[in-house]
Each structure stands twice: as C-alpha cells, then as structure tokens.
C-alpha cells in the first residue's frame, strides 16, 4: 500500500514536470484550457457550454467567455442544437483542428528531442511502459 502511494506520488510529480516542459512547445496564445476544450470538441463532437464547463471544472460564464474567444479566433463556432431549439452547441472548426494538430506536432518534436538524448535501453524501458500507461488512462475520455 505504501509502495503504491509512493509510486503514485513520484509518477504524478514526474508527469507534471514533463507536462509543463512539453506544454511550452507550440503553446503560442492558446491556453491549456482552450486546447483542452478544442480537443474535447474534436474527440466528442459538438458540446453545450454547460457540458464543456463541467468537463473543465470551470464556471459556465468562464466557459462562455472562452468559447467566445475561440469563436472570435475562428477555432470554434456556435451552432443550433438539433435536439433543443433553445440551446446552442460549440463545434470545432477546421482552423481549430489545424491548431490542435500543430500544437501536438510541436509537443511531439520537443519530446523526440528529449528521447534522442536517452540511451537505447532507456528508450526501450519507456516503450515497454507504454502498455501500462495506456491501462492507467483507460476510460479517461468518458
């Protein structure tokens, strides 16, 4: 039990450092929350503002403002909700999809640089750990 807690704490610390380091790559003017919202729209399709706010754990007015900025920048758009004429959905635009792809490419390039600085055995250890990491993230999109 204690060993598992220590592993969890160590893994959390290392992932946080890695996330911050990679987050600087291709960051530009797009915040992590904005990128997360765009990724949700890409992965789950059009969403109501309330659903996006809940997913990001922010207040609805904050999400409304964020979606407004994404819309102004051409990264998202509001469309009528086909199931409720009183509601609107936010939807990813082609430009938003391109921005997400560019951001990911920048992160991948930065990560590749770091991986190339490792030895073959170290890269092999990371490759061997990928199935376990995938198991840890199963269901994270639900």
N, C-alpha and C positions, 0 to 999 in steps of 0.2 A: 504494500500500500504506500509506504513512504517512498520507495524507489520510483513508483509510478508518479507520485506527486512531484518529485524532484525532476524526473524526465519531462513532465508536463511544463514545469516552470522553466527549465532550460530550453525546451523547444519553443515555447512562447517567446522567450527573450531573443533567441536567435532569429526566429521568423519576423519579429518586429524590426530588428536591425536590418535584415535583408529587405523587408518590405519598404522601409524608409529609403534605403540605398537605391533600390530599383524604381521607387516612386519618383525619384528626381529625373529619371530618364524619360524624355518625351512628355514631361509634365506640362510645360507651357502654361497657359492660363486656365487650364481645366483642373478643377479641384478633384480630389479623390471622391468626394460625394457625387459630384457631377458625373465623373467617369463611371461610378457605380450605378447611378440612375440610367445612364446610357446603356450600360451592359445589361441591366435588368430589362430594359425595353428591347434590346437585341435578343436576349435569351427567352424572355417570357411573352414578348409581343406587347401591343398597346396596353397601357395600365391607367387606372384612375389615379388622380393626385393623392387621394387618401391611401390607396394601396402602396404607392411609392413612399409616402411619408412614413407609413408603418414599417415598411421594409428597411428604411434607413434610420428609423428611430428618431425622426425629427417632427416638429410641429407642422401641421398642414399649411399654415401661412408661409413657413420657411420653404416648404416644397413647392408651393405655388410660385414663389419668387424665383426659385431655382429653375423650375420648368420655364418660366417666363424668360430667363436669361438664355437657357438652352434654345428656346424658340427664336429669340432675337438673333442668336448666333447661327441659326439655321441648322442646328444639330438635332432638334426635336420639333414636333408640330402637334398642335391640338386638333383632334378630330371628334366628330359626334360619336357618342356611344350608341352602337346599333341596338343595344338592348334597353336603353333608357334615354329618351329624347331630352331629359333634363340634365344629363351628365355629359362630360367630355372625357376623352382619353388622351394621354400623351403617347406619341408614336415616334420612333427613331426615324430620322431622315437618312438619305444616302450619305450626305455630308457627315452626319453623326457617326454612321458606320465606318466611314473612312477615317475619321478622327480616332475612333477606338482601335482600328487596325494599325494606324500609325503609332499610337501610344504603346500598343503591345509589341510592335516591331522594335521600338526603341528600348523597351524593357528587356526583350529577348537579346538584343545586341549587347546591352550592358551586362546581362547575366552571362552571355557567351564569353565576354572578355574575362570575367571573373573565373569562369570554369576553365578557360585555357591556362590560367595561372596555376591550376591544380595539377597534381601528377595523375598519371593514368589510373593508379589504384584508388585515388581519392574520387575521381570522376566515376569510376566503376562502383564505388560504395554508394555514391549518390544515385546512380542509375538503379542499383539494386534496391534502394529505399523507396523508389517511386511507387511501386505497388502498395506499399504500406501507407504512404502519404495519400494515395488515392482512396484507400479504405477509410482513412480518417475524415476525408471530405465527402464521402458518400452521403447523398441526401442534403448537402448544403444548399442546393438551389431550390429546395422545396419550401 
